[in-house]
Amino acid sequence: MMKTVVILNAAFGARYMFETVFGGRSAYDRALSWAASVSGCIPVVVLAASDNAERCKSDAASSSVSVSVKEKKVWTTADVLDEIASLSEKAETALYAAADCPFFDKALSDEILRVHKTYAAEYTFADGYPYGFSPEALDTGAAAIIASLARQKNLGDEVITRDAVMKILKTDINSFEIETVLAPKDRRLYRLSFECSTKAGYIASRALYDACGEGKDAVSLSEKAVTLVSVLKTVPAFYNVQISG
């Protein structure tokens, strides 16, 4: 079994990440528990922004997870990829995910790892699920190459975004071995995002948890989410503005 390290990015903003509204636990705490379930004995790495690093450390200390918190004022795309590459001596594969998502599915994560190993991929992801149910798998040895590509394409110095890795790969996609785990039914049309750095994502996450509780997998959560008005309609996403002379 290949060694896997889990990297949780806590630099996307901690607006609601530490709110204990998911059965008395926070999104961060739930993400840590998921990370521990798939990383084996290798410590989980948390990439924290300066304004939430202490909270990341204190909450991790009170859990059963072995965590290494790394702090920067601002994490760029190149910073994150360099960090993944630096772990190549400890692990062959990195599962990379956001630290503010409360619904990571271990079975789906295991399937991503299985596909990643079976086809010797450099990058593997799940497609068709709402955002926040699955991590991305990266070959730690390839991370340095992807970081170099990011710099070549003038993307490396950009502040890290949730889709940063795929954004870079798309600039030269035929040069990488990429694999996909497809959802049974494509839910991308609904543009659902279960994270806790935005008000919309936080409201949707709370509504889904209140409706489903514990123990549901990514497929079940996806099926339920698209039937709930409380998930589909949270806060306005855009306004129509008409300007006339």
Salt bridges, closest charged atoms under 4 A:
ASP29 OD2 - ARG25 NE 2.79
GLU54 OE2 - LYS57 NZ 3.70
ASP59 OD1 - ARG55 NE 2.94
ASP82 OD2 - ARG151 NH2 2.58
GLU83 OE2 - LYS70 NZ 2.69
ASP100 OD2 - ARG162 NH2 2.70
ASP110 OD2 - LYS106 NZ 2.68
GLU111 OE2 - ARG114 NH2 2.83
ASP127 OD2 - ARG188 NH1 3.39
GLU158 OE1 - LYS167 NZ 3.30
ASP186 OD2 - ARG188 NH2 2.53
GLU195 OE1 - ARG162 NH2 3.79
GLU214 OE2 - ARG30 NH1 2.87
